[in-house]
Every structure is written in structure tokens, then in C-alpha cells.
Amino acid sequence: MTTTDYSVSGMTCAHCVSSVTEEVGALDGVTDITVDLVVGAPSTVTVQSAEPLDIDQVRAAIDEAGYTLDAPRS
């Protein structure tokens, strides 16, 4: 099991959380997602997965949801 924190910009509400959770949750191997929403600053998206995820796939999923992946935090 791998847990990675990602910094995501542009999220402002529960709909944002839902969109990111849906897109990232569709990636192969993802088992759980939690979001610490911070309005006006980057939010933390914590992803648990069976194996480390490809950063480009995570970035594409977050882009698809309409937000910006700043960087992985761990």
C-alpha cells in the first residue's frame, strides 16, 4: 500500500472535492482518497493505492477535473 499527498490548486467547494475524487479514483490501483480542502490556497489530496501512481496519470486526472496539480508532497 502506498500513500501520497498531492498539492492541488483551484479547489473551492465540495463539488471540487467530488470532481477530483471521481477522476483520481478512476485510476488503476487507487483504493482511497481524502481531500483537505483549503479555500484560497492549495488543497491536499491524499491518495492510497496498491502501488505508486504515475505522476503524469495523476496530473492528467486532476487536469480533467479542472484543477492544477502543484506537486506531490511525499
Secondary structure, DSSP 8 states (H G I E B T S, - for coil): -EEEEEEEES--SHHHHHHHHHHHHTSTTEEEEEEE--TTS-EEEEEEESS---HHHHHHHHHHHT-EEEEE--
